Amino acid sequence: MNDVAQAITRLPEDEFWLYFIAACIASLVSLYFYFRYLWRYRIMQDTPTALIRSASQGYNEFSGVAKMLPGEPIIAPLTKHECVWYQYKVEEKQSHYVRGRSRTSWCLYESGVSDGIFALHGRTGKAMVNPDDAEVIYSVSDTWYGSTPYPSAGPRGFSSGVFAMGKRYRYSEKRIHENDGLYVLGDFRSFRETQLPSQDEALAVILRTWKSNPDVLLNRFDKNRDGYIDEVEWEKAVLIAKKQLTQKPERPGEKHIDHLIEKPTSSRKPFLISTKDETKLIASFQYKSWGALFLFFVLGALAVWMVNIRVW
């Protein structure tokens, strides 16, 4: 400990204050995450699990099973697996020099997240789930390596960095699959069929959503990989969007989905989609809040100790 104290007293003035400010900022960030996790599990504890058939309009929590909606399936871009939600990232290994030494690091090459709507089937009904801006806790995560920006093969069970030798790209993909158990916390809204948008309006919404995420659009429809969506590729995108609007005939006894769960209008309420059940989630958030509070006190005490050593 004396050696550390002597090292602090010998630090140059600007370097000492840099470390001090870093410790203070880290302490405050830990405090922020303490309240963030605390708020989440308190809301979960205070919000009873609702039944879809009888849920009140507004903020609710639900549990059920993830299901695909009829029409164009949601395909994960890297593994090409069908799923209800995905998030992917492609990183490129780059070399650079720091103080005359060569260093390598993984830099983001491309990323994207699913914006497709899927269904939640509960005990008393079903509802559509719009995952835009949701905090998602997924069920499957794959990481693997390759030599091209887009993987020529999927993961083979190896995710360790040992297998990155000689590979320039790292692929990561997280997914929620059909039939995964789901816990959803968000705004619940019911509507009549007459309130649904027309087919032309719905088609315009799908195409506008795709255009708002050009990376995903290029990855899905740019077949010649020239970085542009030409007329032929755009016509195919429009055709797929139209097929997505065409629903399969409903089975006997199956009612039309007329409920939607989406991001809350209040920014203070979390929008959460999780494959973990409520009990495990609450425990996880509790442990994280305790860990963040512990770091707040440790880092704060470290900052005070550094000042005392330096000043006195």
Summary of the structure (lengths in Angstrom):
residues: 312
radius of gyration: 24.5
end to end distance: 16.1
largest distance: 81.2
contacts: 866
relative contact order: 0.20
helix: 39%
strand: 27%
